[in-house]
Amino acid sequence: MSPAVGVLIAAAGAGRRMGSRPKALLELAGRPVLRRALEPFLADPRVVRIVVALDAPTFAGPPGWLVAMAPRVRLVEGGDERGDSVRVALAALDADVDVVLVHDAARPLVTSAVIDRTIAAAVRGECVIAAIPVVDTVQEVDAGGRIVRTPDRGRLWLAQTPQAFPREVIADACQRAARDGFRATDDAALVAWYGRAVRVVEGDPRNIKITVPSDLALAEALLACS
């Protein structure tokens, strides 16, 4: 029996480095970034529900193309912090969802292969993140810019999304974090803080995050080469 997979899309970011425009609604080669992020999940028959956490203005007046994706896509108003948005979106999932994937709306080039690897691991009861190994030398510096340590890059990976968890694991971590007032940079860090092992699965170098304007140009170039 196939697992019931729910996907939480974090799309409530303010996009301050993009001129305060919501990154999720920017056009990428003729289609909104958020739409491109959603489509690979909609193409997976195991995904029974996608919950998109939006900023307040977009939630109040979502674009027509996004509304038209209902009933499979559900919209919620996200919170001030990523953890708040994930918690709200998690509460909107159907009761029969077994596996939860969390994905950034600002990663519009996620592939079905990456999605499949994260789902497969979570179905086995693992907590995983898509990630790619660091290929450049990384330097740790002090406040004055002086090098204090050169970490072994063989042990360093760049985290991506989706990040995947058995539902009960991410739900428990979110509830405990809300109770404790704990904030984490991503969902894997949250789960790890509460004692659950998290491992990496192979991501994709093309699975970039749209953060600054030049990232849009890079994403368009990657689409043109695909």
PyRosetta script that sets phi, psi and omega in degrees:
from pyrosetta import init, pose_from_sequence

init()
pose = pose_from_sequence("MSPAVGVLIAAAGAGRRMGSRPKALLELAGRPVLRRALEPFLADPRVVRIVVALDAPTFAGPPGWLVAMAPRVRLVEGGDERGDSVRVALAALDADVDVVLVHDAARPLVTSAVIDRTIAAAVRGECVIAAIPVVDTVQEVDAGGRIVRTPDRGRLWLAQTPQAFPREVIADACQRAARDGFRATDDAALVAWYGRAVRVVEGDPRNIKITVPSDLALAEALLACS")
pose.set_psi(1, 129.3)
pose.set_omega(1, -178.5)
pose.set_phi(2, -69.3)
pose.set_psi(2, 144.2)
pose.set_omega(2, 177.8)
pose.set_phi(3, -70.5)
pose.set_psi(3, 151.9)
pose.set_omega(3, 172.6)
pose.set_phi(4, -91.4)
pose.set_psi(4, 116.3)
pose.set_omega(4, -174.7)
pose.set_phi(5, -107.1)
pose.set_psi(5, 132.5)
pose.set_omega(5, 172.4)
pose.set_phi(6, -112.1)
pose.set_psi(6, 142.9)
pose.set_omega(6, -178.6)
pose.set_phi(7, -120.9)
pose.set_psi(7, 129.0)
pose.set_omega(7, 175.0)
pose.set_phi(8, -105.4)
pose.set_psi(8, 122.6)
pose.set_omega(8, -179.6)
pose.set_phi(9, -107.5)
pose.set_psi(9, 116.1)
pose.set_omega(9, 178.8)
pose.set_phi(10, -84.7)
pose.set_psi(10, 106.5)
pose.set_omega(10, -175.4)
pose.set_phi(11, -130.4)
pose.set_psi(11, 27.1)
pose.set_omega(11, -176.2)
pose.set_phi(12, -99.6)
pose.set_psi(12, 7.3)
pose.set_omega(12, -178.7)
pose.set_phi(13, -64.1)
pose.set_psi(13, 144.9)
pose.set_omega(13, -175.6)
pose.set_phi(14, -78.9)
pose.set_psi(14, -20.2)
pose.set_omega(14, 179.7)
pose.set_phi(15, 67.1)
pose.set_psi(15, 41.7)
pose.set_omega(15, -176.4)
pose.set_phi(16, -61.5)
pose.set_psi(16, -32.3)
pose.set_omega(16, 180.0)
pose.set_phi(17, -84.0)
pose.set_psi(17, 1.9)
pose.set_omega(17, 176.7)
pose.set_phi(18, -115.2)
pose.set_psi(18, 30.9)
pose.set_omega(18, -179.8)
pose.set_phi(19, 74.9)
pose.set_psi(19, 27.2)
pose.set_omega(19, 179.3)
pose.set_phi(20, 64.6)
pose.set_psi(20, 15.9)
pose.set_omega(20, 173.1)
pose.set_phi(21, -86.4)
pose.set_psi(21, 138.1)
pose.set_omega(21, 177.5)
pose.set_phi(22, -58.2)
pose.set_psi(22, 120.2)
pose.set_omega(22, -177.1)
pose.set_phi(23, -57.9)
pose.set_psi(23, -36.0)
pose.set_omega(23, -174.5)
pose.set_phi(24, -63.0)
pose.set_psi(24, -24.1)
pose.set_omega(24, -175.7)
pose.set_phi(25, -101.8)
pose.set_psi(25, 1.2)
pose.set_omega(25, 176.3)
pose.set_phi(26, -66.3)
pose.set_psi(26, 149.3)
pose.set_omega(26, 179.0)
pose.set_phi(27, -82.0)
pose.set_psi(27, 133.5)
pose.set_omega(27, 175.6)
pose.set_phi(28, -127.7)
pose.set_psi(28, 107.2)
pose.set_omega(28, -178.6)
pose.set_phi(29, 50.4)
pose.set_psi(29, 45.7)
pose.set_omega(29, 172.6)
pose.set_phi(30, 88.9)
pose.set_psi(30, -3.7)
pose.set_omega(30, 178.1)
pose.set_phi(31, -133.5)
pose.set_psi(31, 146.6)
pose.set_omega(31, -179.8)
pose.set_phi(32, -61.0)
pose.set_psi(32, 145.6)
pose.set_omega(32, 178.5)
pose.set_phi(33, -53.7)
pose.set_psi(33, -45.5)
pose.set_omega(33, -178.6)
pose.set_phi(34, -61.8)
pose.set_psi(34, -40.7)
pose.set_omega(34, 179.9)
pose.set_phi(35, -62.5)
pose.set_psi(35, -41.9)
pose.set_omega(35, 178.3)
pose.set_phi(36, -65.3)
pose.set_psi(36, -34.0)
pose.set_omega(36, 177.8)
pose.set_phi(37, -70.1)
pose.set_psi(37, -32.5)
pose.set_omega(37, -178.1)
pose.set_phi(38, -76.8)
pose.set_psi(38, -38.5)
pose.set_omega(38, -168.6)
pose.set_phi(39, -56.9)
pose.set_psi(39, -41.4)
pose.set_omega(39, 178.8)
pose.set_phi(40, -63.9)
pose.set_psi(40, -31.2)
pose.set_omega(40, 178.0)
pose.set_phi(41, -75.0)
pose.set_psi(41, -38.5)
pose.set_omega(41, 177.3)
pose.set_phi(42, -64.2)
pose.set_psi(42, -26.6)
pose.set_omega(42, -179.7)
pose.set_phi(43, -79.0)
pose.set_psi(43, -9.6)
pose.set_omega(43, -178.3)
pose.set_phi(44, -94.6)
pose.set_psi(44, 117.2)
pose.set_omega(44, -175.7)
pose.set_phi(45, -65.9)
pose.set_psi(45, -16.7)
pose.set_omega(45, 178.8)
pose.set_phi(46, -76.1)
pose.set_psi(46, -18.7)
pose.set_omega(46, -178.7)
pose.set_phi(47, -81.4)
pose.set_psi(47, 110.9)
pose.set_omega(47, -177.3)
pose.set_phi(48, -95.9)
pose.set_psi(48, -18.9)
pose.set_omega(48, -179.3)
pose.set_phi(49, -153.8)
pose.set_psi(49, 138.5)
pose.set_omega(49, 171.8)
pose.set_phi(50, -123.1)
pose.set_psi(50, 125.5)
pose.set_omega(50, 177.4)
pose.set_phi(51, -111.5)
pose.set_psi(51, 123.2)
pose.set_omega(51, -178.2)
pose.set_phi(52, -106.6)
pose.set_psi(52, 120.1)
pose.set_omega(52, 177.3)
pose.set_phi(53, -92.5)
pose.set_psi(53, 114.9)
pose.set_omega(53, -174.7)
pose.set_phi(54, -107.8)
pose.set_psi(54, 159.0)
pose.set_omega(54, 170.9)
pose.set_phi(55, -68.4)
pose.set_psi(55, 160.1)
pose.set_omega(55, -173.2)
pose.set_phi(56, -57.5)
pose.set_psi(56, -47.2)
pose.set_omega(56, -179.6)
pose.set_phi(57, -62.3)
pose.set_psi(57, -40.1)
pose.set_omega(57, -179.5)
pose.set_phi(58, -70.4)
pose.set_psi(58, -37.5)
pose.set_omega(58, 177.1)
pose.set_phi(59, -62.7)
pose.set_psi(59, -36.8)
pose.set_omega(59, -180.0)
pose.set_phi(60, -69.4)
pose.set_psi(60, -28.4)
pose.set_omega(60, 179.7)
pose.set_phi(61, -144.6)
pose.set_psi(61, 69.0)
pose.set_omega(61, -176.2)
pose.set_phi(62, -68.0)
pose.set_psi(62, 151.8)
pose.set_omega(62, 178.3)
pose.set_phi(63, -64.1)
pose.set_psi(63, 150.3)
pose.set_omega(63, -176.8)
pose.set_phi(64, -58.6)
pose.set_psi(64, -38.6)
pose.set_omega(64, -178.3)
pose.set_phi(65, -62.6)
pose.set_psi(65, -31.9)
pose.set_omega(65, -179.9)
pose.set_phi(66, -76.0)
pose.set_psi(66, -41.3)
pose.set_omega(66, 177.3)
pose.set_phi(67, -60.7)
pose.set_psi(67, -36.8)
pose.set_omega(67, -177.5)
pose.set_phi(68, -67.2)
pose.set_psi(68, -14.6)
pose.set_omega(68, 179.4)
pose.set_phi(69, -78.1)
pose.set_psi(69, -9.8)
pose.set_omega(69, 175.3)
pose.set_phi(70, -63.4)
pose.set_psi(70, 153.7)
pose.set_omega(70, 8.2)
pose.set_phi(71, -89.6)
pose.set_psi(71, -5.6)
pose.set_omega(71, -176.6)
pose.set_phi(72, -69.6)
pose.set_psi(72, -29.6)
pose.set_omega(72, 178.7)
pose.set_phi(73, -104.0)
pose.set_psi(73, 128.3)
pose.set_omega(73, 179.2)
pose.set_phi(74, -115.0)
pose.set_psi(74, 138.6)
pose.set_omega(74, -178.0)
pose.set_phi(75, -106.4)
pose.set_psi(75, 137.6)
pose.set_omega(75, 175.0)
pose.set_phi(76, -134.7)
pose.set_psi(76, 159.8)
pose.set_omega(76, 175.7)
pose.set_phi(77, -87.4)
pose.set_psi(77, 121.4)
pose.set_omega(77, -178.9)
pose.set_phi(78, -75.2)
pose.set_psi(78, 174.9)
pose.set_omega(78, -179.4)
pose.set_phi(79, -102.3)
pose.set_psi(79, -172.6)
pose.set_omega(79, -178.8)
pose.set_phi(80, -70.1)
pose.set_psi(80, -31.8)
pose.set_omega(80, -178.9)
pose.set_phi(81, -116.5)
pose.set_psi(81, 157.7)
pose.set_omega(81, -179.9)
pose.set_phi(82, -55.6)
pose.set_psi(82, -44.4)
pose.set_omega(82, -179.4)
pose.set_phi(83, -59.4)
pose.set_psi(83, -36.5)
pose.set_omega(83, 177.9)
pose.set_phi(84, -64.9)
pose.set_psi(84, -43.0)
pose.set_omega(84, -179.6)
pose.set_phi(85, -64.1)
pose.set_psi(85, -42.7)
pose.set_omega(85, -179.8)
pose.set_phi(86, -64.8)
pose.set_psi(86, -41.4)
pose.set_omega(86, -179.9)
pose.set_phi(87, -63.1)
pose.set_psi(87, -43.4)
pose.set_omega(87, 178.7)
pose.set_phi(88, -64.2)
pose.set_psi(88, -44.3)
pose.set_omega(88, -179.6)
pose.set_phi(89, -65.4)
pose.set_psi(89, -38.0)
pose.set_omega(89, 179.5)
pose.set_phi(90, -62.4)
pose.set_psi(90, -39.2)
pose.set_omega(90, 179.7)
pose.set_phi(91, -66.8)
pose.set_psi(91, -20.5)
pose.set_omega(91, -179.0)
pose.set_phi(92, -89.9)
pose.set_psi(92, -1.4)
pose.set_omega(92, 179.3)
pose.set_phi(93, -73.9)
pose.set_psi(93, 152.8)
pose.set_omega(93, 176.4)
pose.set_phi(94, -66.7)
pose.set_psi(94, 152.6)
pose.set_omega(94, -176.1)
pose.set_phi(95, -65.2)
pose.set_psi(95, -25.9)
pose.set_omega(95, -174.6)
pose.set_phi(96, -87.5)
pose.set_psi(96, 3.2)
pose.set_omega(96, 179.3)
pose.set_phi(97, -71.2)
pose.set_psi(97, 128.1)
pose.set_omega(97, -178.9)
pose.set_phi(98, -98.0)
pose.set_psi(98, -37.0)
pose.set_omega(98, -173.0)
pose.set_phi(99, -123.3)
pose.set_psi(99, 136.9)
pose.set_omega(99, -178.7)
pose.set_phi(100, -118.8)
pose.set_psi(100, 128.3)
pose.set_omega(100, 171.9)
pose.set_phi(101, -108.9)
pose.set_psi(101, 137.0)
pose.set_omega(101, 174.8)
pose.set_phi(102, -115.2)
pose.set_psi(102, 128.0)
pose.set_omega(102, -175.6)
pose.set_phi(103, -135.2)
pose.set_psi(103, 144.2)
pose.set_omega(103, 176.4)
pose.set_phi(104, -81.8)
pose.set_psi(104, 129.1)
pose.set_omega(104, 176.3)
pose.set_phi(105, -59.8)
pose.set_psi(105, -24.5)
pose.set_omega(105, -177.6)
pose.set_phi(106, -81.4)
pose.set_psi(106, 7.5)
pose.set_omega(106, 173.6)
pose.set_phi(107, -112.4)
pose.set_psi(107, 83.9)
pose.set_omega(107, -172.8)
pose.set_phi(108, -83.3)
pose.set_psi(108, -4.9)
pose.set_omega(108, -174.7)
pose.set_phi(109, -108.7)
pose.set_psi(109, 21.2)
pose.set_omega(109, 178.5)
pose.set_phi(110, -62.4)
pose.set_psi(110, 142.4)
pose.set_omega(110, -177.1)
pose.set_phi(111, -105.6)
pose.set_psi(111, 160.7)
pose.set_omega(111, 177.6)
pose.set_phi(112, -63.6)
pose.set_psi(112, -31.6)
pose.set_omega(112, 179.9)
pose.set_phi(113, -65.4)
pose.set_psi(113, -41.9)
pose.set_omega(113, 178.0)
pose.set_phi(114, -66.0)
pose.set_psi(114, -44.3)
pose.set_omega(114, 177.7)
pose.set_phi(115, -58.0)
pose.set_psi(115, -44.8)
pose.set_omega(115, -177.8)
pose.set_phi(116, -62.9)
pose.set_psi(116, -40.4)
pose.set_omega(116, -179.8)
pose.set_phi(117, -64.8)
pose.set_psi(117, -38.9)
pose.set_omega(117, -179.4)
pose.set_phi(118, -71.4)
pose.set_psi(118, -40.7)
pose.set_omega(118, 178.3)
pose.set_phi(119, -62.7)
pose.set_psi(119, -46.2)
pose.set_omega(119, -177.3)
pose.set_phi(120, -57.4)
pose.set_psi(120, -41.1)
pose.set_omega(120, -179.8)
pose.set_phi(121, -69.5)
pose.set_psi(121, -42.8)
pose.set_omega(121, -178.6)
pose.set_phi(122, -66.7)
pose.set_psi(122, -33.4)
pose.set_omega(122, 176.8)
pose.set_phi(123, -62.1)
pose.set_psi(123, -31.7)
pose.set_omega(123, 177.2)
pose.set_phi(124, -79.0)
pose.set_psi(124, 1.2)
pose.set_omega(124, 178.9)
pose.set_phi(125, 93.9)
pose.set_psi(125, 7.0)
pose.set_omega(125, -178.8)
pose.set_phi(126, -89.9)
pose.set_psi(126, 158.6)
pose.set_omega(126, 170.0)
pose.set_phi(127, -108.0)
pose.set_psi(127, 124.9)
pose.set_omega(127, -172.9)
pose.set_phi(128, -140.8)
pose.set_psi(128, 159.0)
pose.set_omega(128, 170.5)
pose.set_phi(129, -129.7)
pose.set_psi(129, 145.9)
pose.set_omega(129, 168.3)
pose.set_phi(130, -72.7)
pose.set_psi(130, 137.8)
pose.set_omega(130, -178.3)
pose.set_phi(131, -158.4)
pose.set_psi(131, 160.8)
pose.set_omega(131, 176.0)
pose.set_phi(132, -127.9)
pose.set_psi(132, 146.3)
pose.set_omega(132, -178.9)
pose.set_phi(133, -68.7)
pose.set_psi(133, 145.6)
pose.set_omega(133, 175.2)
pose.set_phi(134, -70.5)
pose.set_psi(134, 132.8)
pose.set_omega(134, -180.0)
pose.set_phi(135, -108.5)
pose.set_psi(135, -19.2)
pose.set_omega(135, 178.4)
pose.set_phi(136, -94.6)
pose.set_psi(136, 157.5)
pose.set_omega(136, 172.5)
pose.set_phi(137, -69.5)
pose.set_psi(137, 135.5)
pose.set_omega(137, -179.8)
pose.set_phi(138, -111.5)
pose.set_psi(138, 133.6)
pose.set_omega(138, 179.2)
pose.set_phi(139, -115.7)
pose.set_psi(139, 133.8)
pose.set_omega(139, 171.0)
pose.set_phi(140, -94.2)
pose.set_psi(140, 129.6)
pose.set_omega(140, -176.9)
pose.set_phi(141, -124.2)
pose.set_psi(141, 160.8)
pose.set_omega(141, 177.1)
pose.set_phi(142, -91.3)
pose.set_psi(142, -173.0)
pose.set_omega(142, -176.4)
pose.set_phi(143, -62.7)
pose.set_psi(143, -23.4)
pose.set_omega(143, 179.7)
pose.set_phi(144, -92.1)
pose.set_psi(144, 5.3)
pose.set_omega(144, 178.7)
pose.set_phi(145, 83.8)
pose.set_psi(145, 9.2)
pose.set_omega(145, 179.4)
pose.set_phi(146, -86.5)
pose.set_psi(146, 138.2)
pose.set_omega(146, 179.7)
pose.set_phi(147, -68.6)
pose.set_psi(147, 127.9)
pose.set_omega(147, 178.1)
pose.set_phi(148, -113.9)
pose.set_psi(148, -19.7)
pose.set_omega(148, -178.7)
pose.set_phi(149, -162.5)
pose.set_psi(149, 144.0)
pose.set_omega(149, 173.7)
pose.set_phi(150, -115.5)
pose.set_psi(150, 98.2)
pose.set_omega(150, -178.1)
pose.set_phi(151, -63.4)
pose.set_psi(151, 153.3)
pose.set_omega(151, 175.4)
pose.set_phi(152, -71.1)
pose.set_psi(152, 109.6)
pose.set_omega(152, -176.0)
pose.set_phi(153, -66.2)
pose.set_psi(153, -17.5)
pose.set_omega(153, 177.0)
pose.set_phi(154, -65.4)
pose.set_psi(154, -14.7)
pose.set_omega(154, 179.4)
pose.set_phi(155, -106.7)
pose.set_psi(155, 4.3)
pose.set_omega(155, -174.7)
pose.set_phi(156, -109.3)
pose.set_psi(156, 135.4)
pose.set_omega(156, 178.1)
pose.set_phi(157, -131.0)
pose.set_psi(157, 148.6)
pose.set_omega(157, 176.0)
pose.set_phi(158, -94.4)
pose.set_psi(158, 118.5)
pose.set_omega(158, -177.5)
pose.set_phi(159, -72.2)
pose.set_psi(159, 139.2)
pose.set_omega(159, 173.7)
pose.set_phi(160, -125.0)
pose.set_psi(160, -171.8)
pose.set_omega(160, 165.8)
pose.set_phi(161, -128.4)
pose.set_psi(161, 156.8)
pose.set_omega(161, 13.3)
pose.set_phi(162, -76.5)
pose.set_psi(162, 156.1)
pose.set_omega(162, 169.1)
pose.set_phi(163, -115.1)
pose.set_psi(163, 137.4)
pose.set_omega(163, -168.7)
pose.set_phi(164, -127.5)
pose.set_psi(164, 142.4)
pose.set_omega(164, -175.3)
pose.set_phi(165, -148.0)
pose.set_psi(165, 149.3)
pose.set_omega(165, 163.5)
pose.set_phi(166, -59.3)
pose.set_psi(166, 140.7)
pose.set_omega(166, -172.7)
pose.set_phi(167, -55.6)
pose.set_psi(167, -43.7)
pose.set_omega(167, -174.6)
pose.set_phi(168, -64.5)
pose.set_psi(168, -27.9)
pose.set_omega(168, -178.8)
pose.set_phi(169, -71.7)
pose.set_psi(169, -50.9)
pose.set_omega(169, -179.0)
pose.set_phi(170, -68.7)
pose.set_psi(170, -34.5)
pose.set_omega(170, 178.3)
pose.set_phi(171, -64.5)
pose.set_psi(171, -43.9)
pose.set_omega(171, 179.6)
pose.set_phi(172, -64.3)
pose.set_psi(172, -43.4)
pose.set_omega(172, -179.8)
pose.set_phi(173, -63.2)
pose.set_psi(173, -41.2)
pose.set_omega(173, 179.5)
pose.set_phi(174, -65.0)
pose.set_psi(174, -41.8)
pose.set_omega(174, 179.7)
pose.set_phi(175, -65.0)
pose.set_psi(175, -42.0)
pose.set_omega(175, -178.9)
pose.set_phi(176, -69.6)
pose.set_psi(176, -37.6)
pose.set_omega(176, 178.4)
pose.set_phi(177, -64.8)
pose.set_psi(177, -40.3)
pose.set_omega(177, 178.1)
pose.set_phi(178, -63.4)
pose.set_psi(178, -39.7)
pose.set_omega(178, 179.1)
pose.set_phi(179, -66.6)
pose.set_psi(179, -40.6)
pose.set_omega(179, -174.4)
pose.set_phi(180, -89.1)
pose.set_psi(180, -10.3)
pose.set_omega(180, -175.6)
pose.set_phi(181, 71.0)
pose.set_psi(181, 27.5)
pose.set_omega(181, -177.2)
pose.set_phi(182, -88.5)
pose.set_psi(182, 134.5)
pose.set_omega(182, 177.9)
pose.set_phi(183, -115.8)
pose.set_psi(183, 139.3)
pose.set_omega(183, 177.9)
pose.set_phi(184, -130.5)
pose.set_psi(184, 155.7)
pose.set_omega(184, -178.7)
pose.set_phi(185, -72.9)
pose.set_psi(185, -26.9)
pose.set_omega(185, 174.8)
pose.set_phi(186, -152.5)
pose.set_psi(186, 176.5)
pose.set_omega(186, -171.8)
pose.set_phi(187, -73.3)
pose.set_psi(187, -32.6)
pose.set_omega(187, 177.2)
pose.set_phi(188, -64.5)
pose.set_psi(188, -40.5)
pose.set_omega(188, 177.8)
pose.set_phi(189, -63.2)
pose.set_psi(189, -35.9)
pose.set_omega(189, 178.6)
pose.set_phi(190, -65.2)
pose.set_psi(190, -48.6)
pose.set_omega(190, -179.6)
pose.set_phi(191, -63.6)
pose.set_psi(191, -41.7)
pose.set_omega(191, 179.9)
pose.set_phi(192, -64.7)
pose.set_psi(192, -36.0)
pose.set_omega(192, 179.9)
pose.set_phi(193, -58.7)
pose.set_psi(193, -34.1)
pose.set_omega(193, -179.2)
pose.set_phi(194, -94.9)
pose.set_psi(194, 22.0)
pose.set_omega(194, 165.2)
pose.set_phi(195, 92.8)
pose.set_psi(195, 6.6)
pose.set_omega(195, -179.8)
pose.set_phi(196, -95.7)
pose.set_psi(196, 134.0)
pose.set_omega(196, 177.7)
pose.set_phi(197, -68.0)
pose.set_psi(197, 138.8)
pose.set_omega(197, 177.3)
pose.set_phi(198, -128.2)
pose.set_psi(198, 132.1)
pose.set_omega(198, 178.2)
pose.set_phi(199, -121.4)
pose.set_psi(199, 169.0)
pose.set_omega(199, 179.5)
pose.set_phi(200, -98.9)
pose.set_psi(200, 147.9)
pose.set_omega(200, 166.8)
pose.set_phi(201, -120.7)
pose.set_psi(201, 161.2)
pose.set_omega(201, -174.5)
pose.set_phi(202, -63.0)
pose.set_psi(202, 122.7)
pose.set_omega(202, 174.3)
pose.set_phi(203, -92.0)
pose.set_psi(203, -145.7)
pose.set_omega(203, -178.3)
pose.set_phi(204, -149.8)
pose.set_psi(204, 128.7)
pose.set_omega(204, 178.9)
pose.set_phi(205, -57.7)
pose.set_psi(205, -24.6)
pose.set_omega(205, 179.7)
pose.set_phi(206, -78.8)
pose.set_psi(206, -10.2)
pose.set_omega(206, -177.5)
pose.set_phi(207, -81.0)
pose.set_psi(207, 61.0)
pose.set_omega(207, -173.8)
pose.set_phi(208, -81.5)
pose.set_psi(208, 161.0)
pose.set_omega(208, 177.2)
pose.set_phi(209, -104.3)
pose.set_psi(209, 131.7)
pose.set_omega(209, 178.4)
pose.set_phi(210, -80.2)
pose.set_psi(210, 108.5)
pose.set_omega(210, -177.0)
pose.set_phi(211, -122.1)
pose.set_psi(211, -42.7)
pose.set_omega(211, -179.9)
pose.set_phi(212, -124.8)
pose.set_psi(212, 162.4)
pose.set_omega(212, -176.0)
pose.set_phi(213, -53.2)
pose.set_psi(213, -35.9)
pose.set_omega(213, -178.6)
pose.set_phi(214, -65.2)
pose.set_psi(214, -22.3)
pose.set_omega(214, 178.2)
pose.set_phi(215, -66.3)
pose.set_psi(215, -32.0)
pose.set_omega(215, 176.6)
pose.set_phi(216, -64.0)
pose.set_psi(216, -42.0)
pose.set_omega(216, 179.1)
pose.set_phi(217, -64.8)
pose.set_psi(217, -40.6)
pose.set_omega(217, 178.2)
pose.set_phi(218, -64.2)
pose.set_psi(218, -43.6)
pose.set_omega(218, 179.9)
pose.set_phi(219, -63.0)
pose.set_psi(219, -39.4)
pose.set_omega(219, 177.7)
pose.set_phi(220, -63.8)
pose.set_psi(220, -39.3)
pose.set_omega(220, 178.6)
pose.set_phi(221, -65.9)
pose.set_psi(221, -39.6)
pose.set_omega(221, 178.8)
pose.set_phi(222, -66.0)
pose.set_psi(222, -39.2)
pose.set_omega(222, 176.7)
pose.set_phi(223, -64.2)
pose.set_psi(223, -39.1)
pose.set_omega(223, -179.1)
pose.set_phi(224, -66.2)
pose.set_psi(224, -26.6)
pose.set_omega(224, -178.5)
pose.set_phi(225, -91.3)
pose.set_psi(225, -8.7)
pose.set_omega(225, -174.5)
pose.set_phi(226, -86.6)
pose.dump_pdb("model.pdb")
